[in-house]
């Protein structure tokens, strides 16, 4: 029986409403993704771990049509920059691979999607953003 495993622990939650796992600095108030032990903006130690919003707006996007070295998933796939309500922009996989189907400022929702099957037969999943409405 195969298990469902995350591509990397500590990046996202895998539930009905997934979230990205980030942090917020108690000194300068900046949010970060992924979680950090030190604020990348002001170097304060021990930012507060937090779950980030599960939606955002699309800022930039492209299609990846050739697999990068070591990549085991399907191509093509979308890659974009999504701004979260916390004010940070996340570079992330997109579920839409056709650049013509996307528009600047489009609302995006965080999903957990299959990536590949590992050598042990486990389903490896990752996070990706999906468009929620028409462009």
C-alpha positions as CSV (number, residue, x, y, z in Angstrom):
1,X,0.0,0.0,0.0
2,X,1.4,3.4,-1.0
3,X,1.7,6.3,1.4
4,X,1.3,10.0,0.6
5,X,4.5,11.9,1.5
6,X,5.5,15.5,1.2
7,X,8.3,16.5,-1.2
8,X,9.9,18.3,1.8
9,X,8.7,18.4,5.4
10,X,8.0,21.8,6.9
11,X,6.9,23.7,3.7
12,X,3.1,23.2,3.9
13,X,0.3,21.5,5.6
14,X,-1.6,18.7,3.8
15,X,-5.3,19.0,4.6
16,X,-8.6,20.1,3.3
17,X,-7.4,23.7,3.4
18,X,-3.6,23.6,3.0
19,X,-1.4,26.4,4.2
20,X,2.3,27.4,3.7
21,X,4.4,27.2,6.8
22,X,6.2,30.5,7.3
23,X,7.3,32.7,10.1
24,X,6.9,36.3,11.3
25,X,9.6,38.4,12.9
26,X,8.7,39.8,16.4
27,X,11.1,42.7,15.9
28,X,10.4,44.1,12.4
29,X,7.0,42.3,11.7
30,X,8.2,40.9,8.4
31,X,6.7,37.5,7.2
32,X,8.9,34.9,5.6
33,X,8.5,31.7,3.6
34,X,9.8,29.1,4.2
35,X,10.2,29.3,8.0
36,X,13.5,30.7,9.2
37,X,15.4,30.6,12.5
38,X,16.6,34.1,11.9
39,X,14.8,37.0,10.3
40,X,16.3,37.5,6.8
41,X,15.5,41.2,7.0
42,X,16.7,42.3,10.4
43,X,18.6,39.2,11.7
44,X,16.5,38.9,14.8
45,X,16.6,35.3,16.1
46,X,13.6,33.0,16.7
47,X,10.8,34.4,14.4
48,X,7.3,33.1,15.4
49,X,6.2,30.1,13.3
50,X,2.9,30.6,11.6
51,X,0.6,29.3,8.9
52,X,0.4,31.7,5.9
53,X,-2.8,32.5,3.9
54,X,-3.9,29.8,1.5
55,X,-4.6,32.3,-1.3
56,X,-3.0,35.2,-3.1
57,X,-2.7,37.1,-6.4
58,X,-0.6,36.2,-9.4
59,X,2.3,38.5,-10.2
60,X,4.3,36.7,-12.8
61,X,4.2,33.3,-14.6
62,X,5.7,31.1,-17.2
63,X,5.6,27.5,-18.4
64,X,8.3,25.0,-17.8
65,X,8.4,22.8,-20.9
66,X,11.6,20.8,-20.3
67,X,12.4,18.9,-17.1
68,X,15.2,20.3,-15.0
69,X,18.0,17.9,-13.9
70,X,16.7,15.5,-11.3
71,X,13.0,16.5,-11.7
72,X,10.7,13.5,-11.8
73,X,7.3,15.1,-12.3
74,X,5.4,15.8,-15.5
75,X,6.0,18.6,-17.9
76,X,4.8,21.1,-18.9
77,X,3.9,22.8,-15.6
78,X,3.4,26.4,-14.6
79,X,5.7,28.4,-12.4
80,X,4.8,31.7,-11.0
81,X,5.1,34.4,-8.3
82,X,2.1,34.7,-6.0
83,X,1.7,37.5,-3.5
84,X,0.1,36.5,-0.2
85,X,-2.0,38.8,1.9
86,X,0.9,38.9,4.4
87,X,2.8,40.9,1.8
88,X,5.3,38.3,0.7
89,X,5.7,36.9,-2.8
90,X,6.2,33.2,-3.2
91,X,7.8,31.5,-6.2
92,X,5.7,28.4,-6.7
93,X,4.5,25.7,-9.0
94,X,1.2,26.6,-10.7
95,X,-1.4,24.0,-11.7
96,X,-2.1,25.9,-15.0
97,X,0.7,25.3,-17.5
98,X,-0.8,27.5,-20.3
99,X,0.5,31.1,-19.8
100,X,-2.4,32.4,-22.0
101,X,-4.9,31.1,-19.4
102,X,-3.4,33.4,-16.6
103,X,-3.5,37.1,-16.0
104,X,-1.8,39.6,-13.7
105,X,-3.7,40.0,-10.4
106,X,-5.7,36.8,-10.9
107,X,-6.8,35.2,-7.6
108,X,-4.9,32.0,-6.8
109,X,-5.7,29.2,-4.3
110,X,-3.1,26.9,-2.6
111,X,-3.5,23.2,-3.4
112,X,-1.6,20.1,-2.7
113,X,-0.9,18.2,-5.9
114,X,0.8,15.0,-6.9
115,X,4.4,15.3,-8.1
116,X,5.7,11.8,-8.8
117,X,5.9,8.3,-7.3
118,X,9.1,7.5,-5.4
119,X,11.2,4.3,-5.6
120,X,9.2,2.9,-2.6
121,X,5.9,3.4,-4.5
122,X,4.8,6.4,-2.3
123,X,2.9,9.2,-3.8
124,X,5.0,12.4,-3.4
125,X,3.0,15.6,-3.2
126,X,3.9,19.2,-3.3
127,X,2.1,22.6,-3.0
128,X,1.0,24.6,-6.1
129,X,-1.3,27.5,-6.7
130,X,-4.5,27.1,-8.9
131,X,-6.4,29.9,-10.5
132,X,-9.8,30.4,-8.8
133,X,-11.6,32.2,-11.6
134,X,-11.5,33.3,-15.2
135,X,-8.6,35.5,-16.2
